Amino acid sequence: MSDSRTPLVIVTRDDLAPPTNLDDISLLADVTMTTAETLSDHLPGAEVLLNWDFFSGTLRDAWQRADALRWVHVCAAGVDAVLFDELRESDVQVTNAHGVFDRPIAEFVLASVLAHRKQLYVSDELQRTGVWRHRETELVAGSRALVIGTGGIGRAVARLLTAVGVEVTGAGRTARTGDPDFGEVFATEELADRVGAFDTVVAIAPLTAQTAGLIDATVLAAMKQTAQLVNVGRGALVDERALVDALTVGSIASAALDVFEVEPLSVDSPLWAMPNVHISPHMSGDVIGWRTRLAEQFLDNLRRYRAGRPLAAPVDKSKGYVSG
């Protein structure tokens, strides 16, 4: 490793604290902090771009100024906000926060499943209205779940649901049998034909041209009337208008939604007032200390970069996610 430091630009926001290990990063790189609005002013000469403001898609607008860029790191599992044709076709490497959110999101999904099947949402509402009403709840063990998206997060979800007795199947890009976490994985193109067999449908697939709108009116109509939809992937995986219609007429029982087509969710969205919808503000992976883990992950990769070693969690830019 040479004594010279790597030119690095970190995209953040005014309301967002910088990486917690900025001093260690600065030992390896000449750091420039910028915002999305001023990225184009600081991008010339930069070899590395750290998207600490992970939903910022501003690189697309500033791309013509990227005269030395070799590596873009996104502090999120999904990289859909960053990828565009020129970046895909370039030699610039893209990495992401692979692994950081696996267990937190899996726990969030399990909590959502338990809350639905054990009627915890109903109990909360009855408590607030002072109503004592005995009910019988459903056993989680023995139920069937479909996990759409078989990457690291989907696998963590499958393992945790399996641990409480749920029978888990996967849906992904390629069909296969004998998978260690899912047993069977069927191709997402079969979704409408297969989804009716499941009590819980979990959406955690990356957002790509192939998965946008994947859960549409046809798929929703094919689900069990007693089924729960859990979306912890991207809002655009689901046709939101069709989902509102399905929940209104009762063609599915419930939805736990952590992501939405437009965020923040508009105050006039009908989803807010629906008793069978449970909303969280894109927080399923955000546990205490998550930003520290993101910062440590980037620092490890920066050390790899400086040493000329392969980067961890390389994104297949043609697919839009980390393969394998």
C-alpha positions as a Markdown table, in Angstrom:
| # | Residue | x | y | z |
|---|---|---|---|---|
| 1 | Met | 0.0 | 0.0 | 0.0 |
| 2 | Ser | 1.4 | 3.4 | -1.0 |
| 3 | Asp | 1.7 | 6.3 | 1.3 |
| 4 | Ser | -0.6 | 8.5 | -0.8 |
| 5 | Arg | -4.2 | 8.5 | 0.3 |
| 6 | Thr | -7.2 | 7.7 | -1.8 |
| 7 | Pro | -9.4 | 10.6 | -2.9 |
| 8 | Leu | -12.8 | 9.8 | -1.3 |
| 9 | Val | -16.1 | 11.7 | -1.5 |
| 10 | Ile | -18.7 | 10.9 | 1.1 |
| 11 | Val | -22.3 | 11.9 | 0.3 |
| 12 | Thr | -24.3 | 12.7 | 3.4 |
| 13 | Arg | -27.1 | 15.0 | 4.5 |
| 14 | Asp | -27.1 | 18.0 | 6.8 |
| 15 | Asp | -29.2 | 16.1 | 9.3 |
| 16 | Leu | -27.1 | 12.9 | 9.1 |
| 17 | Ala | -24.0 | 12.4 | 11.3 |
| 18 | Pro | -20.9 | 11.3 | 9.4 |
| 19 | Pro | -19.5 | 7.8 | 9.7 |
| 20 | Thr | -18.5 | 7.0 | 13.3 |
| 21 | Asn | -15.0 | 6.0 | 12.3 |
| 22 | Leu | -14.3 | 9.0 | 10.1 |
| 23 | Asp | -10.9 | 9.5 | 11.8 |
| 24 | Asp | -9.8 | 5.9 | 10.8 |
| 25 | Ile | -11.1 | 6.4 | 7.2 |
| 26 | Ser | -9.2 | 9.7 | 7.0 |
| 27 | Leu | -5.9 | 7.8 | 7.7 |
| 28 | Leu | -6.5 | 5.9 | 4.4 |
| 29 | Ala | -8.2 | 8.5 | 2.3 |
| 30 | Asp | -8.4 | 12.2 | 1.5 |
| 31 | Val | -12.0 | 12.7 | 2.6 |
| 32 | Thr | -14.4 | 15.3 | 1.2 |
| 33 | Met | -17.8 | 15.6 | 2.7 |
| 34 | Thr | -20.6 | 16.7 | 0.4 |
| 35 | Thr | -24.3 | 16.6 | 0.0 |
| 36 | Ala | -26.4 | 15.4 | -3.0 |
| 37 | Glu | -26.8 | 19.0 | -4.0 |
| 38 | Thr | -23.0 | 19.7 | -4.2 |
| 39 | Leu | -21.7 | 16.3 | -5.3 |
| 40 | Ser | -20.9 | 17.5 | -8.9 |
| 41 | Asp | -18.6 | 20.1 | -7.4 |
| 42 | His | -16.5 | 17.6 | -5.5 |
| 43 | Leu | -16.6 | 14.5 | -7.8 |
| 44 | Pro | -13.8 | 15.3 | -10.2 |
| 45 | Gly | -10.6 | 13.5 | -9.1 |
| 46 | Ala | -12.4 | 11.2 | -6.6 |
| 47 | Glu | -11.6 | 7.5 | -6.9 |
| 48 | Val | -14.2 | 6.4 | -4.3 |
| 49 | Leu | -17.7 | 7.5 | -3.6 |
| 50 | Leu | -19.3 | 6.5 | -0.3 |
| 51 | Asn | -23.1 | 6.9 | -0.4 |
| 52 | Trp | -23.6 | 7.4 | 3.3 |
| 53 | Asp | -26.9 | 9.0 | 2.3 |
| 54 | Phe | -27.9 | 5.7 | 0.9 |
| 55 | Phe | -31.1 | 6.7 | -0.9 |
| 56 | Ser | -29.4 | 9.5 | -2.8 |
| 57 | Gly | -29.4 | 8.9 | -6.6 |
| 58 | Thr | -27.5 | 12.1 | -7.3 |
| 59 | Leu | -24.6 | 10.3 | -9.0 |
| 60 | Arg | -26.6 | 9.9 | -12.1 |
| 61 | Asp | -26.8 | 13.7 | -12.5 |
| 62 | Ala | -23.2 | 14.2 | -11.6 |
| 63 | Trp | -21.8 | 11.3 | -13.7 |
| 64 | Gln | -20.1 | 13.5 | -16.4 |
| 65 | Arg | -17.9 | 14.9 | -13.6 |
| 66 | Ala | -16.7 | 11.4 | -12.5 |
| 67 | Asp | -13.4 | 11.5 | -14.3 |
| 68 | Ala | -11.5 | 9.2 | -11.9 |
| 69 | Leu | -14.1 | 7.1 | -10.2 |
| 70 | Arg | -13.3 | 3.5 | -9.6 |
| 71 | Trp | -15.6 | 2.3 | -6.8 |
| 72 | Val | -19.0 | 3.3 | -5.4 |
| 73 | His | -20.1 | 1.9 | -2.0 |
| 74 | Val | -23.8 | 2.1 | -1.0 |
| 75 | Cys | -24.7 | 1.8 | 2.7 |
| 76 | Ala | -27.9 | -0.1 | 1.9 |
| 77 | Ala | -28.8 | -3.6 | 0.8 |
| 78 | Gly | -30.7 | -2.3 | -2.2 |
| 79 | Val | -28.8 | -0.4 | -4.9 |
| 80 | Asp | -31.7 | 0.5 | -7.1 |
| 81 | Ala | -31.4 | 4.2 | -6.2 |
| 82 | Val | -27.8 | 4.3 | -7.5 |
| 83 | Leu | -27.7 | 2.1 | -10.6 |
| 84 | Phe | -28.2 | 3.7 | -14.1 |
| 85 | Asp | -27.1 | 2.6 | -17.5 |
| 86 | Glu | -23.8 | 4.6 | -17.7 |
| 87 | Leu | -22.7 | 3.2 | -14.3 |
| 88 | Arg | -23.7 | -0.4 | -15.3 |
| 89 | Glu | -21.7 | -0.1 | -18.5 |
| 90 | Ser | -18.6 | 1.4 | -16.8 |
| 91 | Asp | -15.7 | -0.3 | -15.1 |
| 92 | Val | -16.6 | 1.3 | -11.8 |
| 93 | Gln | -17.2 | -1.3 | -9.0 |
| 94 | Val | -20.3 | -1.1 | -6.9 |
| 95 | Thr | -20.5 | -2.7 | -3.4 |
| 96 | Asn | -23.3 | -2.6 | -0.8 |
| 97 | Ala | -24.1 | -3.3 | 2.8 |
| 98 | His | -24.4 | -7.0 | 2.2 |
| 99 | Gly | -25.0 | -8.9 | 5.5 |
| 100 | Val | -25.6 | -5.9 | 7.8 |
| 101 | Phe | -29.4 | -6.0 | 7.7 |
| 102 | Asp | -30.0 | -9.8 | 7.4 |
| 103 | Arg | -30.7 | -10.6 | 11.0 |
| 104 | Pro | -32.5 | -7.4 | 12.0 |
| 105 | Ile | -34.9 | -7.6 | 9.0 |
| 106 | Ala | -35.5 | -11.3 | 9.7 |
| 107 | Glu | -36.5 | -10.5 | 13.3 |
| 108 | Phe | -38.8 | -7.8 | 12.1 |
| 109 | Val | -40.5 | -10.2 | 9.7 |
| 110 | Leu | -40.9 | -12.8 | 12.5 |
| 111 | Ala | -42.4 | -10.1 | 14.8 |
| 112 | Ser | -44.9 | -9.2 | 12.1 |
| 113 | Val | -45.9 | -12.8 | 11.6 |
| 114 | Leu | -46.4 | -13.3 | 15.3 |
| 115 | Ala | -48.3 | -10.1 | 15.7 |
| 116 | His | -50.7 | -11.1 | 13.0 |
| 117 | Arg | -51.3 | -14.7 | 14.0 |
| 118 | Lys | -51.4 | -14.0 | 17.7 |
| 119 | Gln | -53.7 | -11.0 | 17.2 |
| 120 | Leu | -51.4 | -8.6 | 19.0 |
| 121 | Tyr | -52.7 | -5.7 | 16.9 |
| 122 | Val | -56.2 | -6.6 | 17.9 |
| 123 | Ser | -55.3 | -6.9 | 21.5 |
| 124 | Asp | -53.7 | -3.4 | 21.4 |
| 125 | Glu | -56.9 | -1.9 | 19.9 |
| 126 | Leu | -59.1 | -3.6 | 22.4 |
| 127 | Gln | -56.9 | -2.5 | 25.3 |
| 128 | Arg | -57.1 | 1.2 | 24.2 |
| 129 | Thr | -60.9 | 0.9 | 24.0 |
| 130 | Gly | -61.2 | -0.9 | 27.3 |
| 131 | Val | -62.8 | -4.1 | 25.8 |
| 132 | Trp | -62.2 | -7.6 | 27.3 |
| 133 | Arg | -62.8 | -10.0 | 24.5 |
| 134 | His | -61.5 | -13.6 | 24.6 |
| 135 | Arg | -60.3 | -15.0 | 21.3 |
| 136 | Glu | -58.5 | -18.0 | 19.9 |
| 137 | Thr | -55.3 | -17.3 | 17.9 |
| 138 | Glu | -53.5 | -19.3 | 15.2 |
| 139 | Leu | -50.5 | -21.5 | 15.7 |
| 140 | Val | -47.5 | -20.3 | 13.9 |
| 141 | Ala | -45.8 | -23.7 | 13.7 |
| 142 | Gly | -47.2 | -25.6 | 10.8 |
| 143 | Ser | -48.1 | -22.5 | 8.8 |
| 144 | Arg | -46.5 | -22.0 | 5.3 |
| 145 | Ala | -44.5 | -18.9 | 4.2 |
| 146 | Leu | -43.3 | -17.8 | 0.8 |
| 147 | Val | -40.2 | -15.6 | 0.8 |
| 148 | Ile | -39.8 | -13.7 | -2.4 |
| 149 | Gly | -36.1 | -13.0 | -2.7 |
| 150 | Thr | -33.5 | -15.6 | -1.9 |
| 151 | Gly | -30.5 | -13.5 | -1.1 |
| 152 | Gly | -28.8 | -13.0 | 2.2 |
| 153 | Ile | -31.8 | -11.3 | 3.9 |
| 154 | Gly | -34.3 | -13.8 | 2.4 |
| 155 | Arg | -32.2 | -16.6 | 3.7 |
| 156 | Ala | -32.0 | -15.1 | 7.2 |
| 157 | Val | -35.8 | -14.7 | 7.1 |
| 158 | Ala | -36.2 | -18.4 | 6.0 |
| 159 | Arg | -34.0 | -19.7 | 8.8 |
| 160 | Leu | -35.7 | -17.7 | 11.5 |
| 161 | Leu | -39.2 | -18.7 | 10.4 |
| 162 | Thr | -38.1 | -22.3 | 10.1 |
| 163 | Ala | -36.8 | -22.2 | 13.7 |
| 164 | Val | -40.4 | -21.5 | 14.9 |
| 165 | Gly | -41.9 | -24.3 | 12.9 |
| 166 | Val | -42.9 | -22.4 | 9.7 |
| 167 | Glu | -42.6 | -24.4 | 6.4 |
| 168 | Val | -40.7 | -22.0 | 4.1 |
| 169 | Thr | -40.5 | -21.9 | 0.3 |
| 170 | Gly | -38.6 | -19.4 | -1.8 |
| 171 | Ala | -39.3 | -17.6 | -5.0 |
| 172 | Gly | -36.4 | -16.2 | -7.0 |
| 173 | Arg | -34.8 | -15.7 | -10.3 |
| 174 | Thr | -34.0 | -19.3 | -10.9 |
| 175 | Ala | -36.0 | -22.4 | -9.8 |
| 176 | Arg | -34.2 | -25.1 | -7.9 |
| 177 | Thr | -34.7 | -27.9 | -5.4 |
| 178 | Gly | -32.6 | -29.0 | -2.4 |
| 179 | Asp | -31.8 | -25.5 | -1.3 |
| 180 | Pro | -30.4 | -25.5 | 2.2 |
| 181 | Asp | -32.6 | -22.7 | 3.5 |
| 182 | Phe | -35.8 | -23.0 | 1.4 |
| 183 | Gly | -35.9 | -26.6 | 0.2 |
| 184 | Glu | -37.7 | -25.6 | -3.0 |
| 185 | Val | -37.3 | -22.3 | -4.8 |
| 186 | Phe | -39.6 | -21.6 | -7.7 |
| 187 | Ala | -39.2 | -19.0 | -10.4 |
| 188 | Thr | -41.0 | -15.7 | -9.7 |
| 189 | Glu | -42.8 | -16.0 | -13.1 |
| 190 | Glu | -44.8 | -18.7 | -11.4 |
| 191 | Leu | -45.9 | -16.5 | -8.6 |
| 192 | Ala | -49.6 | -16.1 | -9.5 |
| 193 | Asp | -50.0 | -19.9 | -9.9 |
| 194 | Arg | -48.2 | -20.8 | -6.6 |
| 195 | Val | -48.9 | -18.0 | -4.1 |
| 196 | Gly | -52.3 | -19.4 | -3.1 |
| 197 | Ala | -50.7 | -22.1 | -1.0 |
| 198 | Phe | -49.1 | -19.8 | 1.6 |
| 199 | Asp | -50.3 | -18.2 | 4.8 |
| 200 | Thr | -47.6 | -15.5 | 4.8 |
| 201 | Val | -46.0 | -13.9 | 1.8 |
| 202 | Val | -42.7 | -12.0 | 2.5 |
| 203 | Ala | -41.4 | -9.6 | -0.2 |
| 204 | Ile | -37.6 | -9.0 | 0.2 |
| 205 | Ala | -36.5 | -9.2 | -3.5 |
| 206 | Pro | -34.2 | -6.4 | -4.8 |
| 207 | Leu | -35.9 | -3.9 | -7.0 |
| 208 | Thr | -35.0 | -4.4 | -10.6 |
| 209 | Ala | -36.8 | -4.1 | -13.9 |
| 210 | Gln | -37.9 | -7.7 | -13.5 |
| 211 | Thr | -39.3 | -7.3 | -10.0 |
| 212 | Ala | -41.0 | -3.9 | -10.2 |
| 213 | Gly | -44.8 | -4.4 | -9.7 |
| 214 | Leu | -44.2 | -8.1 | -9.2 |
| 215 | Ile | -47.0 | -8.4 | -6.6 |
| 216 | Asp | -49.8 | -7.0 | -8.7 |
| 217 | Ala | -53.6 | -7.4 | -8.8 |
| 218 | Thr | -53.4 | -10.9 | -10.3 |
| 219 | Val | -51.0 | -12.2 | -7.6 |
| 220 | Leu | -53.0 | -10.5 | -4.8 |
| 221 | Ala | -56.2 | -12.1 | -6.1 |
| 222 | Ala | -54.5 | -15.5 | -6.1 |
| 223 | Met | -53.5 | -15.3 | -2.4 |
| 224 | Lys | -55.4 | -16.9 | 0.4 |
| 225 | Gln | -58.1 | -14.7 | 1.9 |
| 226 | Thr | -56.5 | -15.4 | 5.3 |
| 227 | Ala | -53.0 | -14.6 | 4.1 |
| 228 | Gln | -50.7 | -11.8 | 5.4 |
| 229 | Leu | -48.4 | -9.8 | 3.1 |
| 230 | Val | -45.1 | -8.5 | 4.6 |
| 231 | Asn | -43.1 | -6.1 | 2.5 |
| 232 | Val | -39.6 | -5.3 | 3.8 |
| 233 | Gly | -38.0 | -5.0 | 0.4 |
| 234 | Arg | -39.0 | -2.1 | -1.7 |
| 235 | Gly | -42.4 | -0.4 | -2.0 |
| 236 | Ala | -42.4 | -0.7 | -5.8 |
| 237 | Leu | -42.4 | -4.5 | -5.6 |
| 238 | Val | -46.1 | -4.2 | -4.8 |
| 239 | Asp | -48.8 | -2.5 | -6.9 |
| 240 | Glu | -50.0 | -0.2 | -4.0 |
| 241 | Arg | -53.3 | 0.7 | -5.6 |
| 242 | Ala | -54.1 | -3.0 | -6.2 |
| 243 | Leu | -53.0 | -3.8 | -2.6 |
| 244 | Val | -55.5 | -1.2 | -1.2 |
| 245 | Asp | -58.2 | -2.7 | -3.3 |
| 246 | Ala | -57.4 | -6.3 | -2.1 |
| 247 | Leu | -57.3 | -5.2 | 1.5 |
| 248 | Thr | -60.6 | -3.3 | 1.1 |
| 249 | Val | -62.5 | -6.2 | -0.3 |
| 250 | Gly | -60.8 | -8.8 | 1.9 |
| 251 | Ser | -59.1 | -10.9 | -0.7 |
| 252 | Ile | -56.2 | -10.9 | 1.7 |
| 253 | Ala | -56.4 | -10.5 | 5.4 |
| 254 | Ser | -53.5 | -8.2 | 6.4 |
| 255 | Ala | -50.4 | -6.4 | 5.3 |
| 256 | Ala | -47.4 | -5.3 | 7.3 |
| 257 | Leu | -45.6 | -2.6 | 5.2 |
| 258 | Asp | -42.2 | -1.2 | 6.0 |
| 259 | Val | -41.6 | 0.2 | 2.5 |
| 260 | Phe | -43.8 | 2.2 | 0.1 |
| 261 | Glu | -43.8 | 3.4 | -3.5 |
| 262 | Val | -43.2 | 6.9 | -2.4 |
| 263 | Glu | -41.6 | 7.7 | 1.0 |
| 264 | Pro | -42.5 | 9.2 | 3.3 |
| 265 | Leu | -46.0 | 7.7 | 2.8 |
| 266 | Ser | -48.4 | 10.5 | 1.9 |
| 267 | Val | -50.7 | 11.7 | 4.7 |
| 268 | Asp | -53.7 | 11.1 | 2.4 |
| 269 | Ser | -52.8 | 7.5 | 1.6 |
| 270 | Pro | -55.7 | 5.2 | 2.4 |
| 271 | Leu | -53.3 | 2.8 | 3.9 |
| 272 | Trp | -53.0 | 4.9 | 7.1 |
| 273 | Ala | -56.7 | 4.3 | 8.0 |
| 274 | Met | -57.0 | 0.7 | 7.2 |
| 275 | Pro | -57.3 | -1.5 | 10.3 |
| 276 | Asn | -55.7 | -4.5 | 8.5 |
| 277 | Val | -52.6 | -2.6 | 7.6 |
| 278 | His | -49.6 | -2.1 | 9.9 |
| 279 | Ile | -47.2 | 0.6 | 8.8 |
| 280 | Ser | -43.6 | 1.2 | 9.8 |
| 281 | Pro | -41.3 | 4.0 | 8.4 |
| 282 | His | -38.7 | 1.9 | 6.5 |
| 283 | Met | -37.0 | 0.8 | 9.7 |
| 284 | Ser | -37.0 | -3.0 | 9.6 |
| 285 | Gly | -33.2 | -3.2 | 9.4 |
| 286 | Asp | -32.4 | -0.3 | 11.6 |
| 287 | Val | -31.3 | -1.7 | 15.0 |
| 288 | Ile | -29.2 | 0.1 | 17.6 |
| 289 | Gly | -25.7 | 0.3 | 16.3 |
| 290 | Trp | -26.5 | -0.3 | 12.7 |
| 291 | Arg | -24.7 | 2.8 | 11.4 |
| 292 | Thr | -21.6 | 1.8 | 13.3 |
| 293 | Arg | -21.7 | -1.6 | 11.5 |
| 294 | Leu | -22.1 | 0.2 | 8.2 |
| 295 | Ala | -19.1 | 2.4 | 8.9 |
| 296 | Glu | -16.9 | -0.6 | 10.0 |
| 297 | Gln | -17.9 | -2.5 | 6.8 |
| 298 | Phe | -16.9 | 0.3 | 4.6 |
| 299 | Leu | -13.6 | 0.8 | 6.4 |
| 300 | Asp | -12.8 | -2.9 | 5.9 |
| 301 | Asn | -13.5 | -2.6 | 2.2 |
| 302 | Leu | -11.4 | 0.6 | 2.0 |
| 303 | Arg | -8.5 | -1.3 | 3.5 |
| 304 | Arg | -9.0 | -4.0 | 0.8 |
| 305 | Tyr | -9.1 | -1.4 | -1.9 |
| 306 | Arg | -5.9 | 0.2 | -0.7 |
| 307 | Ala | -4.2 | -3.2 | -0.5 |
| 308 | Gly | -5.3 | -4.1 | -4.0 |
| 309 | Arg | -7.4 | -7.0 | -2.7 |
| 310 | Pro | -10.9 | -7.9 | -4.1 |
| 311 | Leu | -13.7 | -5.9 | -2.5 |
| 312 | Ala | -16.3 | -7.6 | -0.4 |
| 313 | Ala | -19.9 | -7.7 | -1.4 |
| 314 | Pro | -19.4 | -6.8 | -5.1 |
| 315 | Val | -22.8 | -6.0 | -6.8 |
| 316 | Asp | -23.5 | -7.6 | -10.1 |
| 317 | Lys | -24.5 | -4.5 | -11.9 |
| 318 | Ser | -26.4 | -6.3 | -14.6 |
| 319 | Lys | -28.6 | -8.0 | -12.0 |
| 320 | Gly | -28.7 | -5.2 | -9.4 |
| 321 | Tyr | -27.6 | -7.2 | -6.4 |
| 322 | Val | -24.8 | -9.3 | -4.9 |
| 323 | Ser | -24.8 | -12.7 | -6.6 |
| 324 | Gly | -24.0 | -16.0 | -4.9 |
